Every structure is written in structure tokens, then in C-alpha cells.
Amino acid sequence: ALVKGREAVLRDFEKSTALPELADLVVNPYFLPEARFVTEAEWFGSAESAEQAGFSARWPLNQREFLIGGSATALRRFDPIAHVTGWVDRGDDIEVRYRAGSGALLVVAATHDVGWSAESGGVRLPIFETASGMMALEVPAGDGVVRLRYRDAWVRVGGGISAVAVLLAALIWSRSRRRLPADGP
């Protein structure tokens, strides 16, 4: 599905006959799409300092992001015309299609977690945590596709423990079968 801009949402609503009494619909100016590009970003050494900067700036998240990680850096500017051209969310596998004239900063509205990985064009991309808990990544110029995948390391640990438990249960069962006395003379 394509991420729709404000104008597309209004056009869809105007075509709809489902709720004609809502003719005075107002679009929420604070709405943030699933994936968006910002033109400015600043990195902070801690979550607290990133949050404080966000509060001080009144959270202009449609244009600027406050990133956590590394040492504090000066405000960086990114491609102002970069935009999302497609979005597919399969839960643990997100695909974002985009167009950018130069390097750009993509913000994805999914909770940042160490289990996420990102790649574009076969190149692994670092993921930064935003002060609001989302994920941000620098993407290369051009028409591209970013694929984000989530893999929980504890699933593998749980699978290994389950496999060992099944093997132990089978071993105990087979040994107990050998010790049973045979019926008959």
C-alpha cells in the first residue's frame, strides 16, 4: 500500500459517501506516517538529552529528528525532496520504497529494538533510535528499497531449549521402555 499524503486522504474522503455528515473533516496536523523523511537531524549522547532537545524544540518531527547514539553532533541537513513511494508491512518484515536526490534520513514508525536490521541494495544500514523510540536510518540517493527485518534472538534460544527437552524426553522414554518386564513365560 502507498503512504498517502494529506491531499490524497482528502480526495478519498470527498469521494466517499459513507459519512456525508462529516463534511467539515479536519486533517490532524500532528499525524506522522508509517515512514517519512526529515530534512534535519541531531545526534545526542543519551536518551535524556535527546528528549530534552525535542521538548525544547516543541517536537517538530515532520522536519527534524532527535537521535540517540554516539557523541553529540551539530545539526545535519538531509535531502528536502526525498519521499516515500511505497510501504509494505508484514510485521517482522517492512519494505519501504523511496526516491531521494541525495543522502536522506528515513524515519520508520516502529519501535526501535536491537532485533531489527536494515539493508538497501545489499548494503547493511545502521539503525538509530529516535528520542520518541522510533527507528531512523540514512539511505543512499536514488530510487531505492529499504528492507527492515526483525529477528528475536530469544526465539532461537527457546527453540534450542525445546529441542533439548524433546530429546531428553525421548531418551528417558526409550530407557524406561527397556526396563519394563516382558509379559508371559
Backbone as CSV, one residue per row, in Angstrom:
resi,resn,N_x,N_y,N_z,CA_x,CA_y,CA_z,C_x,C_y,C_z
1,ALA,0.846,-1.176,0.000,0.000,0.000,0.000,0.886,1.232,0.000
2,LEU,0.436,2.267,-0.651,1.183,3.511,-0.747,0.873,4.385,0.450
3,VAL,1.869,5.076,0.977,1.640,6.032,2.049,0.992,7.257,1.408
4,LYS,-0.148,7.676,1.919,-0.882,8.781,1.304,-0.565,10.092,1.992
5,GLY,-0.478,11.122,1.186,-0.319,12.464,1.714,-1.663,13.051,2.081
6,ARG,-1.638,14.227,2.655,-2.851,14.894,3.120,-3.860,15.082,1.987
7,GLU,-3.379,15.540,0.826,-4.275,15.799,-0.300,-4.975,14.520,-0.754
8,ALA,-4.233,13.401,-0.796,-4.833,12.128,-1.222,-5.894,11.667,-0.231
9,VAL,-5.648,11.855,1.053,-6.638,11.475,2.073,-7.901,12.303,1.891
10,LEU,-7.748,13.607,1.668,-8.915,14.468,1.475,-9.686,14.094,0.209
11,ARG,-8.971,13.781,-0.884,-9.643,13.364,-2.121,-10.443,12.082,-1.894
12,ASP,-9.844,11.117,-1.177,-10.552,9.865,-0.880,-11.806,10.133,-0.054
13,PHE,-11.687,11.025,0.907,-12.833,11.339,1.754,-13.940,12.010,0.944
14,GLU,-13.549,12.937,0.061,-14.546,13.632,-0.757,-15.312,12.662,-1.643
15,LYS,-14.664,11.590,-2.109,-15.315,10.590,-2.965,-16.227,9.668,-2.159
16,SER,-15.965,9.555,-0.862,-16.705,8.631,-0.015,-18.112,9.145,0.248
17,THR,-19.070,8.221,0.282,-20.448,8.578,0.638,-20.836,7.953,1.970
18,ALA,-19.876,7.334,2.633,-20.177,6.607,3.865,-20.606,7.545,4.992
19,LEU,-19.963,8.691,5.148,-20.262,9.578,6.263,-20.413,11.028,5.776
20,PRO,-21.467,11.337,5.033,-21.597,12.690,4.489,-21.730,13.769,5.565
21,GLU,-22.161,13.397,6.790,-22.317,14.398,7.841,-20.968,14.922,8.362
22,LEU,-19.859,14.307,7.963,-18.543,14.760,8.399,-17.890,15.662,7.349
23,ALA,-18.673,16.512,6.729,-18.162,17.358,5.646,-17.102,18.335,6.131
24,ASP,-17.077,18.626,7.419,-16.099,19.571,7.949,-14.888,18.863,8.546
25,LEU,-14.525,17.748,7.956,-13.379,16.972,8.433,-12.112,17.825,8.422
26,VAL,-11.356,17.749,9.502,-10.088,18.471,9.592,-8.981,17.432,9.724
27,VAL,-7.966,17.532,8.907,-6.843,16.610,8.965,-5.970,16.969,10.158
28,ASN,-5.570,15.969,10.902,-4.715,16.173,12.071,-3.336,16.656,11.629
29,PRO,-2.916,17.855,12.001,-1.613,18.367,11.565,-0.440,17.669,12.253
30,TYR,-0.719,16.882,13.293,0.341,16.192,14.024,0.518,14.743,13.578
31,PHE,-0.257,14.328,12.596,-0.185,12.963,12.084,1.205,12.685,11.510
32,LEU,1.779,11.543,11.883,3.060,11.101,11.332,2.822,9.793,10.590
33,PRO,3.219,9.709,9.328,3.014,8.478,8.564,3.931,7.354,9.056
34,GLU,3.691,6.147,8.552,4.496,4.983,8.941,5.967,5.175,8.603
35,ALA,6.246,5.865,7.504,7.622,6.144,7.098,7.657,7.560,6.546
36,ARG,8.672,8.301,6.942,8.776,9.689,6.498,10.239,10.092,6.430
37,PHE,10.508,11.101,5.648,11.847,11.669,5.581,11.845,12.999,6.314
38,VAL,12.943,13.285,6.983,13.107,14.574,7.651,14.302,15.286,7.031
39,THR,14.286,16.603,7.120,15.352,17.388,6.490,16.477,17.729,7.450
40,GLU,16.272,17.519,8.754,17.302,17.841,9.738,17.339,16.776,10.832
41,ALA,18.537,16.570,11.373,18.675,15.635,12.496,19.874,16.040,13.331
42,GLU,19.781,15.686,14.593,20.875,15.947,15.518,21.035,14.719,16.405
43,TRP,22.283,14.309,16.634,22.570,13.152,17.467,22.925,13.613,18.873
44,PHE,22.485,12.837,19.862,22.748,13.149,21.260,23.348,11.930,21.944
45,GLY,24.130,12.172,22.976,24.823,11.098,23.675,23.936,10.250,24.568
46,SER,22.751,10.743,24.916,21.856,9.975,25.792,20.411,10.227,25.410
47,ALA,19.551,9.322,25.841,18.117,9.472,25.583,17.580,10.721,26.273
48,GLU,18.077,10.983,27.469,17.609,12.147,28.231,17.920,13.448,27.501
49,SER,19.139,13.582,26.980,19.495,14.821,26.282,18.732,14.952,24.963
50,ALA,18.481,13.838,24.278,17.700,13.885,23.035,16.255,14.297,23.327
51,GLU,15.675,13.737,24.385,14.311,14.099,24.762,14.222,15.564,25.167
52,GLN,15.196,16.023,25.926,15.204,17.418,26.362,15.256,18.355,25.163
53,ALA,16.088,18.028,24.173,16.176,18.854,22.962,14.848,18.823,22.204
54,GLY,14.217,17.661,22.140,12.920,17.552,21.478,11.866,18.407,22.160
55,PHE,11.809,18.343,23.493,10.859,19.167,24.237,11.125,20.647,24.005
56,SER,12.392,21.028,24.066,12.757,22.443,23.879,12.355,22.951,22.499
57,ALA,12.480,22.100,21.491,12.149,22.491,20.118,10.666,22.295,19.792
58,ARG,9.884,21.788,20.765,8.444,21.530,20.598,8.168,20.423,19.591
59,TRP,9.075,19.448,19.505,8.919,18.228,18.706,8.476,18.490,17.252
60,PRO,9.271,19.152,16.442,8.904,19.373,15.026,9.224,18.138,14.172
61,LEU,8.603,17.007,14.487,9.010,15.718,13.919,8.715,15.548,12.435
62,ASN,7.941,16.435,11.833,7.759,16.346,10.384,8.971,16.888,9.632
63,GLN,9.865,17.602,10.341,11.042,18.165,9.689,12.349,17.727,10.331
64,ARG,12.335,17.471,11.632,13.584,17.267,12.367,13.468,16.078,13.309
65,GLU,14.582,15.368,13.476,14.618,14.250,14.419,15.735,14.449,15.429
66,PHE,15.539,13.841,16.582,16.478,13.889,17.696,16.931,12.458,17.940
67,LEU,18.175,12.159,17.573,18.662,10.782,17.561,19.566,10.494,18.737
68,ILE,19.535,9.242,19.171,20.316,8.799,20.315,21.468,7.939,19.811
69,GLY,22.648,8.192,20.335,23.782,7.345,19.990,25.026,8.141,19.662
70,GLY,26.130,7.640,20.158,27.401,8.308,19.883,27.488,9.613,20.640
71,SER,28.406,10.445,20.190,28.563,11.744,20.842,27.675,12.760,20.127
72,ALA,27.363,13.820,20.827,26.509,14.854,20.256,27.165,15.442,19.010
73,THR,26.368,15.672,17.994,26.876,16.276,16.760,26.016,17.473,16.395
74,ALA,26.587,18.339,15.595,25.851,19.510,15.142,24.685,19.068,14.262
75,LEU,23.755,19.953,14.088,22.595,19.699,13.256,23.046,19.358,11.833
76,ARG,22.538,18.248,11.297,22.847,17.856,9.918,21.613,18.032,9.066
77,ARG,21.840,18.417,7.833,20.734,18.606,6.895,20.734,17.461,5.876
78,PHE,19.525,17.089,5.453,19.336,15.988,4.514,18.470,16.442,3.348
79,ASP,18.364,15.600,2.337,17.614,15.876,1.114,16.183,16.341,1.433
80,PRO,15.818,17.558,1.029,14.474,18.059,1.342,13.377,17.505,0.430
81,ILE,13.739,16.865,-0.678,12.698,16.351,-1.579,12.561,14.832,-1.539
82,ALA,13.309,14.182,-0.675,13.177,12.723,-0.543,11.752,12.394,-0.111
83,HIS,11.219,11.300,-0.660,9.861,10.908,-0.282,9.657,9.399,-0.430
84,VAL,8.686,8.916,0.312,8.323,7.501,0.301,7.407,7.268,-0.894
85,THR,7.692,6.215,-1.659,6.843,5.873,-2.804,6.055,4.585,-2.584
86,GLY,6.400,3.824,-1.552,5.662,2.597,-1.269,5.987,2.062,0.117
87,TRP,5.059,1.305,0.678,5.196,0.787,2.049,4.486,-0.553,2.146
88,VAL,5.204,-1.575,2.602,4.599,-2.876,2.866,5.066,-3.307,4.251
89,ASP,4.105,-3.604,5.125,4.427,-4.007,6.500,3.891,-5.412,6.734
90,ARG,4.800,-6.361,6.951,4.420,-7.746,7.237,4.705,-8.097,8.697
91,GLY,4.752,-7.100,9.556,5.022,-7.330,10.970,6.503,-7.322,11.269
92,ASP,7.175,-8.434,10.982,8.608,-8.521,11.260,9.447,-8.292,10.009
93,ASP,8.815,-7.836,8.946,9.493,-7.581,7.674,8.822,-6.363,7.032
94,ILE,9.523,-5.241,7.031,8.973,-4.000,6.487,9.780,-3.613,5.256
95,GLU,9.067,-3.233,4.201,9.719,-2.782,2.976,9.267,-1.351,2.685
96,VAL,10.253,-0.450,2.539,9.965,0.947,2.236,10.632,1.294,0.910
97,ARG,9.825,1.715,-0.060,10.355,2.193,-1.343,10.433,3.704,-1.255
98,TYR,11.494,4.261,-1.820,11.686,5.700,-1.704,12.394,6.267,-2.930
99,ARG,12.390,7.601,-2.995,13.140,8.336,-4.018,13.834,9.491,-3.298
100,ALA,15.155,9.593,-3.495,15.931,10.660,-2.866,16.987,11.159,-3.848
101,GLY,17.115,12.481,-3.948,18.107,13.060,-4.844,19.511,13.004,-4.277
102,SER,19.605,12.964,-2.952,20.899,12.834,-2.275,20.658,12.032,-1.002
103,GLY,21.685,11.865,-0.194,21.518,11.104,1.045,20.378,11.667,1.875
104,ALA,19.573,10.789,2.458,18.385,11.234,3.181,18.237,10.446,4.478
105,LEU,17.450,10.999,5.393,17.195,10.343,6.674,15.744,9.878,6.711
106,LEU,15.575,8.552,6.724,14.267,7.917,6.765,13.936,7.569,8.208
107,VAL,12.732,7.917,8.638,12.258,7.565,9.976,11.079,6.612,9.809
108,VAL,11.152,5.468,10.480,10.103,4.450,10.401,9.401,4.382,11.754
109,ALA,8.084,4.466,11.715,7.281,4.465,12.937,7.083,3.038,13.441
110,ALA,8.172,2.442,13.847,8.153,1.132,14.510,9.098,1.253,15.694
111,THR,8.793,0.585,16.762,9.599,0.697,17.970,11.010,0.198,17.749
112,HIS,11.968,1.020,18.113,13.378,0.650,17.983,13.680,-0.526,18.913
113,ASP,14.389,-1.512,18.398,14.795,-2.686,19.177,16.040,-3.253,18.523
114,VAL,16.931,-3.845,19.327,18.176,-4.390,18.776,17.928,-5.561,17.833
115,GLY,16.732,-6.114,17.822,16.416,-7.222,16.922,16.190,-6.799,15.474
116,TRP,16.069,-5.502,15.218,15.855,-5.010,13.856,17.175,-4.895,13.108
117,SER,17.148,-5.213,11.822,18.281,-4.974,10.927,17.724,-4.330,9.663
118,ALA,18.574,-3.570,8.970,18.127,-2.871,7.761,19.164,-3.025,6.671
119,GLU,18.673,-3.111,5.431,19.579,-3.142,4.283,18.895,-2.511,3.082
120,SER,19.724,-1.966,2.214,19.241,-1.378,0.971,20.262,-1.695,-0.112
121,GLY,19.804,-2.312,-1.173,20.693,-2.665,-2.271,21.809,-3.607,-1.847
122,GLY,21.528,-4.490,-0.902,22.527,-5.444,-0.430,23.508,-4.874,0.587
123,VAL,23.352,-3.599,0.959,24.240,-2.952,1.930,23.498,-2.792,3.252
124,ARG,24.131,-3.255,4.326,23.536,-3.132,5.658,23.580,-1.670,6.100
125,LEU,22.475,-1.184,6.659,22.379,0.197,7.112,22.285,0.245,8.634
126,PRO,23.026,1.155,9.278,22.870,1.295,10.726,21.522,1.910,11.069
127,ILE,20.946,1.464,12.167,19.657,1.978,12.632,19.906,2.796,13.890
128,PHE,19.349,3.998,13.905,19.479,4.885,15.062,18.140,4.968,15.776
129,GLU,18.195,5.062,17.082,16.977,5.244,17.864,16.661,6.730,17.943
130,THR,15.391,7.072,17.781,14.977,8.462,17.922,14.555,8.706,19.372
131,ALA,14.483,9.967,19.755,14.067,10.304,21.118,12.647,9.836,21.394
132,SER,11.844,9.652,20.347,10.474,9.174,20.533,10.364,7.656,20.419
133,GLY,11.524,6.961,20.346,11.527,5.498,20.357,11.350,4.839,19.008
134,MET,11.400,5.615,17.928,11.265,5.043,16.585,12.645,4.727,16.008
135,MET,12.664,4.286,14.754,13.920,3.952,14.077,14.201,4.966,12.982
136,ALA,15.472,5.345,12.847,15.893,6.252,11.775,17.115,5.648,11.105
137,LEU,17.220,5.837,9.778,18.380,5.343,9.060,18.695,6.236,7.874
138,GLU,19.976,6.391,7.636,20.411,7.150,6.467,20.344,6.225,5.259
139,VAL,19.710,6.722,4.198,19.563,5.913,2.984,20.318,6.582,1.840
140,PRO,20.801,5.777,0.898,21.529,6.352,-0.240,20.597,7.040,-1.234
141,ALA,21.170,7.886,-2.056,20.417,8.605,-3.079,19.872,7.643,-4.124
142,GLY,18.828,8.088,-4.816,18.259,7.316,-5.917,16.905,6.745,-5.581
143,ASP,16.414,5.903,-6.503,15.193,5.142,-6.253,15.638,3.875,-5.538
144,GLY,15.205,3.691,-4.328,15.690,2.552,-3.560,14.606,1.851,-2.777
145,VAL,15.013,0.734,-2.188,14.142,-0.055,-1.325,14.923,-0.348,-0.053
146,VAL,14.329,-0.042,1.081,14.903,-0.391,2.378,14.090,-1.553,2.918
147,ARG,14.777,-2.595,3.339,14.091,-3.737,3.944,14.548,-3.829,5.398
148,LEU,13.579,-3.774,6.292,13.824,-3.920,7.727,13.292,-5.281,8.151
149,ARG,14.119,-6.021,8.871,13.700,-7.351,9.358,13.916,-7.426,10.864
150,TYR,12.964,-8.058,11.522,13.075,-8.248,12.973,13.299,-9.719,13.274
151,ARG,14.332,-9.992,14.022,14.640,-11.353,14.460,14.929,-11.304,15.954
152,ASP,14.130,-12.014,16.731,14.309,-12.052,18.176,15.269,-13.177,18.529
153,ALA,16.406,-12.839,19.110,17.421,-13.835,19.467,16.870,-14.862,20.455
154,TRP,15.931,-14.457,21.300,15.390,-15.379,22.294,14.540,-16.476,21.661
155,VAL,14.042,-16.280,20.459,13.281,-17.329,19.777,14.199,-18.514,19.491
156,ARG,15.420,-18.228,19.045,16.383,-19.310,18.787,16.763,-20.028,20.083
157,VAL,16.969,-19.264,21.146,17.305,-19.880,22.439,16.157,-20.777,22.886
158,GLY,14.930,-20.273,22.773,13.759,-21.075,23.157,13.629,-22.326,22.300
159,GLY,13.903,-22.192,21.000,13.859,-23.353,20.110,14.900,-24.388,20.490
160,GLY,16.100,-23.933,20.849,17.160,-24.854,21.271,16.798,-25.578,22.561
161,ILE,16.275,-24.847,23.515,15.856,-25.460,24.786,14.739,-26.474,24.542
162,SER,13.793,-26.129,23.683,12.698,-27.058,23.365,13.221,-28.327,22.697
163,ALA,14.168,-28.167,21.767,14.745,-29.333,21.084,15.460,-30.248,22.075
164,VAL,16.246,-29.670,22.989,16.941,-30.469,24.003,15.932,-31.169,24.901
165,ALA,14.860,-30.475,25.292,13.841,-31.082,26.153,13.158,-32.258,25.462
166,VAL,12.869,-32.131,24.176,12.245,-33.227,23.423,13.196,-34.421,23.343
167,LEU,14.476,-34.153,23.064,15.456,-35.246,23.000,15.602,-35.951,24.346
168,LEU,15.657,-35.178,25.432,15.747,-35.778,26.768,14.501,-36.611,27.086
169,ALA,13.335,-36.108,26.748,12.099,-36.854,26.996,12.090,-38.154,26.196
170,ALA,12.544,-38.105,24.937,12.601,-39.317,24.108,13.600,-40.312,24.680
171,LEU,14.741,-39.834,25.161,15.755,-40.709,25.762,15.216,-41.374,27.032
172,ILE,14.597,-40.595,27.899,14.028,-41.141,29.133,12.932,-42.151,28.805
173,TRP,12.086,-41.848,27.853,11.015,-42.761,27.474,11.583,-44.066,26.919
174,SER,12.600,-43.970,26.040,13.159,-45.200,25.448,13.862,-46.052,26.512
175,ARG,14.540,-45.457,27.465,15.190,-46.225,28.537,14.162,-46.873,29.454
176,SER,13.078,-46.156,29.711,12.053,-46.732,30.593,11.347,-47.902,29.896
177,ARG,11.237,-47.893,28.599,10.623,-48.991,27.849,11.493,-50.245,27.932
178,ARG,12.804,-50.083,27.976,13.708,-51.260,28.032,13.656,-51.942,29.389
179,ARG,13.335,-51.222,30.444,13.362,-51.776,31.789,12.069,-52.479,32.158
180,LEU,11.029,-52.309,31.385,9.773,-52.962,31.714,9.905,-54.470,31.560
181,PRO,9.390,-55.247,32.540,9.464,-56.706,32.409,8.574,-57.172,31.253
182,ALA,9.052,-58.159,30.559,8.300,-58.727,29.446,7.143,-59.538,29.994
183,ASP,6.010,-59.498,29.334,4.859,-60.287,29.744,5.008,-61.720,29.254
184,GLY,4.509,-62.630,30.007,4.471,-64.028,29.575,5.671,-64.812,30.080
185,PRO,5.654,-66.163,29.870,6.705,-67.055,30.378,8.007,-66.950,29.672
